[in-house]
């Protein structure tokens, strides 16, 4: 599919949207002309004129009946296509906001202009009130809405999915108007009925406009993320073995340095642009100060709940963060967090996975995102091999998805599922068998295991089972947010004797590192400037964790506090 062909499709859909919006406006005018009067010749002519753009709409729409699914296009064609879509999304936000504000002002002024209300002529009301200005602002909004609707119908090829959303929208509309009629009945409004219903309709449109705006793309970080200079670092041979595992090959006598970042929490809207900017600057400064060989992000790249950020868009901030990492140039990998694909997010888990497949090592030589997922629960479960020159494994890195919630109950956390634990056991046993010894490994995930809470309780009681290395439990009431579901991952780790370190995030003020039953349990220092109340003013918990893997396979880790980093450009 060529760029010229995509341009033809876009221009055709633009023409279709133009005719559809013209039909909507002309027919609305015709209905106003009929209000309170008989079917006149002028009204008949207006309606007939309105059907001309309707016919043109159908004819234009038929020209793109063979529109391909977007994921079958080349990357260049996809980028070109989505750029056009974002242009129309921006038009809806800009002109939609102006239209709502202008119409509210017009209605407010009309309500106090009694001679306009007293007029029996609809056209006099419209002319004197200035509602024609509202129509002019509404026109580009309608064109953009029709264009995006056509795109959705033509590209998704999932009519059932679109029908389901339409049914949900219709149900919400029905409930809304039932409530409105109840209110109207209670107040028994008389004399101001015209104004009342207009205000109600505008409130309805305003609510839907706000809901749509929550998912709007905002690329305010792009000027920064696209222009950051690369960070100097060592380069290693990275390849994929016969089992589709990434392998990083080192020289036998050199250390390998991993920087753990966690809980970046980009909001992705204009309302939190300052917090997002501070977050990506902190990420860059931490990376630049340490020049690690590899970076692992343990989840919550974004915060797509709409609270504080006024955004449910998880796609755009993730793409911008990936752009930042690509330009920095250091290889990286990540695990998903509970906020990355919320049930209210604008893009599903499958769409986000498609994004990262496009940004994976095959295309960017930067992101180690698994080509093929093991057939187990979760997303982005993978094993990365750190190997020496002689192909012997120095360290295995396991990245596991700790999943998100049980259903939509946001305080009932899910856990690492049993099939994921079995996969971890199988992969560890296989590599140990191939090497003829216990292969050392590290485990990265987002949410902590219950073992973290057990270890901390024993530490407070002075138990010799626990050794605290640094940090503290800083959450309110010393909270450790782990899943209450049974999970035997920690027991599997102890049994196999391979994994000597587990690294998590999730709790933004917790940054403790302690050894419990022979396993180093570490909370990574968070980045978050947005989510936790007042966290943008606190710096003591913010930073990263530097993990150094020695030539003999042992490791050590230490905190890197942002307040101690030289942040001069």
FENJO-V513518 format. One line per field, one symbol per residue. ss: DSSP state (~ for helix, > for strand, _ for the rest). A space follows every 10 residues. Layout:
ss = ???
This chain:
ss = __~~~~~~~~ ~~~~~~~~~~ ~~~~~~~~~~ ~~~~______ ~~~~~~~~~~ ~~~~~~~~~~ ~~_______~ ~~__~~~~~~ ~~~~~~~~~~ ~~~~~~~~~~ ~~~~~~~~~~ ~__~~~~~__ _~~~~~~~~_ ~~~~~~~~~~ ~~~~~~~~~~ ~~~~~~__~~ ~~~~~~~~~~ ~~~~~~~~~~ ~~~~~~~___ __~~~~~~~~ ~~~~~~~~~~ ~~~~______ _~~~~_____ ______>>>> _____>>>>_ _____>>>>> >>___>___~ ~~~~~~~~~~ ~~~~~~~~~~ ___>>>>>__ _>________ ____~~~~~~ ~~~~~~~~__ _>>>>_____ ________~~ ~~~~~~~~_> ~~~~__>___ __________ _>>>>>>___ __>>>>>>>_ ____>>__>> >>>____~~~ ~~~~~~~~~~ ~~~~~_____ >>>>_____~ ~~~~~~~~~~ _____>>>>> _____~~~__ ________~~ ~~~~~~__>> >>>>______ __>>>>__>> >>>__>____ ____~~~___ _>>>>>>>>_ ____>>>>>> >~~~_____
